[in-house]
Each structure stands twice: as C-alpha cells, then as structure tokens.
Amino acid sequence: MAKKEEPFHAPFKKLKGVKVASGKRASAPEPAKPKQPPAEPDDREIFALAMRGVTPLGNDCIVPEPADPVDIVNSVRESIRRQDREVIDTLHALVRGTAHFDITCTGEYLEGHTIELDPRTMAKLKSGELTVQGHLDLHGYTKQSAEQALSSFILSSHALGHRVVLVIHGRGLKSSQGPVLKEHLIRWLTTGSLSHLVLAFSSARPCDGGTGALYVLLKRRPKKSRWNRP
C-alpha cells in the first residue's frame, strides 16, 4: 500500500499527542479598598480629653462669712437718721416759706410746682393737655435703685429736650406700708440736683395711671448760640 503523502503545510504536527490540562482561568486580583478616615471623637471623648489631669473639687459651695450684726444695725440706724433729717429740713423750709416748691396733697392726689410757675401751665399739666414724651416705670425697684433710675431718666430726658414725662410709682395696694416710693419720689424731685430741672408735677389722669403716676414738667433746655465762640 502506497504511503499517504503528508500535507505541505502542517503547523500543528509537533503538537500531536500533547495533552493540555483543563482548568478555570485564574481571576484577576481584586483592587484594594480605599482606607476609611478615622472616626471623629464624640462629645464625651472631647470632654474627657479636655478634663484630663483636672482634679475635681470636693465641695464647690462657697459660704460667705457671716456679717457682724452690730455693723448691720448701725448702718440701718444711720440710714433712718439721714432720711429723718431730710424730711425735717423739707418741712422747715415749707414752714419758713423758703421752699422752692409749693406742694399740695389731698388724699392720694398730689401736685407741686415752683413758686414762679404760671398757673395756666400748671392747669394744662394737670388736665393732661401737654404731650408726654417719655415714661419711667418704677414697679419692682428698691428705694436705692429707684432713686438712681429716676435721676438718670430726668437728666437724659432734659438733655433730649423733653418737657413732659410720666413717672409710674404705683399706689402701693399690695404693700403693707402703702406707696413708699411715692413719698421718696417727691423729695427726690424737689431737692438736690433734680430740683433745678423740674418745674412742676401732678398726679396723672386715670388713663395714664391715676394717683399711681406723676406728670413731671421739666425746664426748657438752654439753646446753644449760633455764633461760634473762639
């Protein structure tokens, strides 16, 4: 039998009989996961870090030293004597006729004015014809704080050119001592530095507080000269 001729071009002849192992293709390596940023500390950790090394106090209550009762009594007595002297001086001035203000008190109603004030102006003040340009409410004030507030209010009102203001002092219906501030208010307005700014006062109309408030008429603010002084 004649030998079979081989093909002219046989590129895979040498691979005849070679066995190839079967298997799955190796998978590519997974990409590395990005690193997560560190978690921020919460409020407790921040507070614990801030308090590191701090030693807590055993007792944070500070007890003031007891005041000397003798000093308290002497201070109260001196305050009472000073108030009594002020009242007595005012009464003596009224008796001698040297008082700067003419004061009238009928029951709860109260009014007062400088001796030289025009009666027509006083009548307008009492009837509420003059416009109120500012008010001060003294409810809840102590005597000392009320005096400071009144002084500041009158001075600033005069500086602003206000003529009529309303001062609310209350009727003292809830106080066992009555309208305490009302009595002091009259002395503050008619003596000392405020007396040079006040022309008159009177109990307000019911719509503005009645006998629990005062209309206060202030002096005119001096006008500045138009000429420039050297």
C-alpha positions as CSV (number, residue, x, y, z in Angstrom):
1,M,0.0,0.0,0.0
2,A,1.4,3.3,-1.0
3,K,2.4,5.7,1.8
4,K,0.0,8.6,2.3
5,E,1.5,11.8,1.4
6,E,1.7,14.4,4.2
7,P,0.3,17.9,3.5
8,F,2.8,20.6,2.5
9,H,1.9,22.9,5.4
10,A,1.2,21.3,8.8
11,P,2.0,23.8,11.6
12,F,0.5,21.7,14.5
13,K,2.2,18.4,13.6
14,K,4.6,18.7,16.5
15,L,1.8,19.2,19.0
16,K,0.2,15.8,18.1
17,G,-0.3,13.8,21.3
18,V,0.4,16.7,23.7
19,K,-2.3,16.8,26.4
20,V,-3.5,20.1,27.8
21,A,-4.7,20.2,31.4
22,S,-8.2,21.6,31.7
23,G,-9.0,24.2,34.4
24,K,-10.5,27.6,35.1
25,R,-8.7,30.7,34.1
26,A,-7.1,32.4,37.2
27,S,-9.1,35.5,38.2
28,A,-7.5,38.9,38.4
29,P,-6.7,40.2,41.9
30,E,-9.4,42.4,43.5
31,P,-8.5,46.1,43.7
32,A,-7.5,47.3,47.2
33,K,-10.3,49.1,49.1
34,P,-9.7,52.7,50.0
35,K,-8.8,53.4,53.6
36,Q,-11.6,54.8,55.7
37,P,-10.8,58.1,57.5
38,P,-10.6,57.8,61.3
39,A,-13.9,58.4,63.1
40,E,-14.2,61.8,64.8
41,P,-14.4,61.7,68.6
42,D,-17.9,62.4,70.1
43,D,-18.7,65.0,72.8
44,R,-17.9,62.6,75.6
45,E,-14.4,61.8,74.3
46,I,-13.7,65.5,73.7
47,F,-14.8,66.4,77.2
48,A,-12.8,63.6,78.7
49,L,-9.7,64.7,76.8
50,A,-10.2,68.3,77.9
51,M,-10.6,67.3,81.5
52,R,-7.5,65.0,81.5
53,G,-5.4,65.9,84.5
54,V,-8.1,68.0,86.2
55,T,-8.7,67.2,89.9
56,P,-12.4,67.7,90.9
57,L,-13.1,69.8,94.0
58,G,-14.5,68.2,97.0
59,N,-17.1,71.0,97.5
60,D,-17.8,73.9,95.2
61,C,-20.2,75.7,97.6
62,I,-18.8,78.9,98.9
63,V,-20.3,80.0,102.2
64,P,-19.9,83.8,102.8
65,E,-18.5,84.9,106.1
66,P,-21.3,86.0,108.5
67,A,-21.7,89.8,108.7
68,D,-21.3,91.5,112.0
69,P,-24.8,92.1,113.3
70,V,-23.6,95.3,115.1
71,D,-22.5,96.8,111.7
72,I,-25.8,96.0,110.1
73,V,-27.8,97.6,113.0
74,N,-25.6,100.8,112.9
75,S,-26.0,101.0,109.1
76,V,-29.8,100.8,109.3
77,R,-29.9,103.4,112.1
78,E,-27.8,105.8,110.2
79,S,-29.9,105.4,107.1
80,I,-33.1,106.1,109.1
81,R,-31.5,109.2,110.8
82,R,-30.4,110.6,107.4
83,Q,-33.9,110.1,106.0
84,D,-35.4,111.8,109.0
85,R,-33.1,114.8,108.7
86,E,-34.1,115.2,105.0
87,V,-37.8,115.2,105.8
88,I,-37.3,117.6,108.7
89,D,-35.3,120.0,106.6
90,T,-38.0,120.0,103.9
91,L,-40.8,120.6,106.5
92,H,-38.8,123.5,108.0
93,A,-38.4,125.1,104.6
94,L,-42.1,124.9,104.0
95,V,-42.9,126.5,107.4
96,R,-40.4,129.3,106.8
97,G,-41.6,130.0,103.3
98,T,-38.2,129.4,101.8
99,A,-39.2,126.2,100.0
100,H,-38.6,126.2,96.2
101,F,-41.8,124.2,95.6
102,D,-45.4,124.6,96.6
103,I,-46.7,121.1,97.3
104,T,-50.4,120.1,97.8
105,C,-51.5,116.7,98.8
106,T,-55.2,115.7,99.0
107,G,-55.7,112.1,99.8
108,E,-53.9,110.2,97.2
109,Y,-53.8,113.1,94.8
110,L,-50.6,115.1,94.7
111,E,-49.3,118.1,92.9
112,G,-46.4,120.6,93.3
113,H,-44.8,123.4,91.3
114,T,-42.2,126.1,91.6
115,I,-43.4,129.3,93.2
116,E,-42.9,131.3,90.0
117,L,-44.7,128.9,87.6
118,D,-47.6,130.3,85.5
119,P,-50.9,128.8,86.9
120,R,-52.1,128.3,83.3
121,T,-49.2,126.0,82.6
122,M,-50.0,124.0,85.8
123,A,-53.6,123.7,84.8
124,K,-52.6,122.3,81.4
125,L,-50.2,119.8,83.1
126,K,-52.9,118.5,85.5
127,S,-55.5,118.1,82.7
128,G,-53.2,116.1,80.5
129,E,-53.1,118.7,77.7
130,L,-49.3,118.6,77.5
131,T,-47.9,115.6,75.5
132,V,-46.0,113.0,77.4
133,Q,-42.6,112.5,75.7
134,G,-41.2,109.7,77.9
135,H,-42.1,107.4,80.8
136,L,-40.4,105.5,83.6
137,D,-42.0,102.6,85.4
138,L,-40.6,102.1,89.0
139,H,-42.5,98.9,89.8
140,G,-40.3,96.4,91.4
141,Y,-37.5,98.9,92.2
142,T,-35.9,99.2,95.6
143,K,-35.5,102.7,97.1
144,Q,-31.9,102.9,96.1
145,S,-32.3,101.6,92.5
146,A,-35.4,103.8,92.1
147,E,-33.5,106.9,93.0
148,Q,-30.7,106.1,90.6
149,A,-33.2,105.3,87.8
150,L,-35.2,108.5,88.3
151,S,-32.1,110.6,88.3
152,S,-30.8,109.1,85.1
153,F,-34.2,109.3,83.5
154,I,-34.8,113.0,84.3
155,L,-31.2,114.0,83.3
156,S,-31.4,112.2,80.0
157,S,-35.0,113.5,79.3
158,H,-33.9,117.1,79.9
159,A,-30.8,116.6,77.7
160,L,-33.1,115.4,74.9
161,G,-35.3,118.5,75.2
162,H,-38.3,116.7,76.6
163,R,-40.7,118.9,78.5
164,V,-43.3,116.4,80.0
165,V,-42.5,112.9,81.2
166,L,-44.6,110.3,83.1
167,V,-43.1,108.6,86.2
168,I,-45.1,105.5,87.4
169,H,-44.6,104.8,91.1
170,G,-47.6,102.6,91.9
171,R,-50.3,103.0,94.5
172,G,-48.9,100.5,97.0
173,L,-52.1,98.5,97.1
174,K,-50.1,95.3,97.5
175,S,-47.7,96.7,100.1
176,S,-48.5,96.8,103.9
177,Q,-46.6,100.1,104.0
178,G,-48.5,101.9,101.2
179,P,-46.9,103.8,98.4
180,V,-43.4,104.0,99.8
181,L,-41.8,105.2,96.6
182,K,-44.3,108.0,96.2
183,E,-43.1,109.8,99.3
184,H,-39.4,109.5,98.3
185,L,-40.2,110.5,94.8
186,I,-41.5,113.9,95.9
187,R,-38.3,114.6,97.9
188,W,-36.1,113.5,95.0
189,L,-37.8,115.8,92.6
190,T,-37.9,118.8,94.9
191,T,-34.4,118.6,96.4
192,G,-30.9,118.1,95.2
193,S,-29.8,118.3,91.6
194,L,-33.2,117.3,90.1
195,S,-34.9,120.3,91.7
196,H,-33.0,122.5,89.2
197,L,-34.6,120.7,86.3
198,V,-38.2,120.2,87.5
199,L,-40.9,122.9,87.2
200,A,-44.0,121.0,88.3
201,F,-45.6,117.6,88.8
202,S,-49.1,116.3,89.4
203,S,-50.9,113.0,89.7
204,A,-51.8,111.7,86.3
205,R,-55.2,111.2,84.7
206,P,-56.8,107.7,85.2
207,C,-55.8,106.7,81.6
208,D,-52.2,107.3,82.4
209,G,-52.0,105.7,85.8
210,G,-54.1,108.0,88.0
211,T,-52.7,108.5,91.5
212,G,-50.1,105.8,90.9
213,A,-48.2,108.0,88.4
214,L,-47.0,111.6,88.1
215,Y,-46.8,114.0,85.2
216,V,-43.4,115.8,85.5
217,L,-42.8,119.2,83.8
218,L,-39.2,119.9,83.0
219,K,-37.4,123.2,82.3
220,R,-36.5,124.1,78.8
221,R,-33.1,123.1,77.7
222,P,-30.9,126.2,77.1
223,K,-30.5,126.9,73.4
224,K,-26.9,126.9,72.0
225,S,-25.7,130.1,70.5
226,R,-25.4,130.2,66.7
227,W,-22.2,132.1,66.9
228,N,-19.0,130.0,67.2
229,R,-17.0,131.1,70.2
230,P,-13.3,131.4,69.8
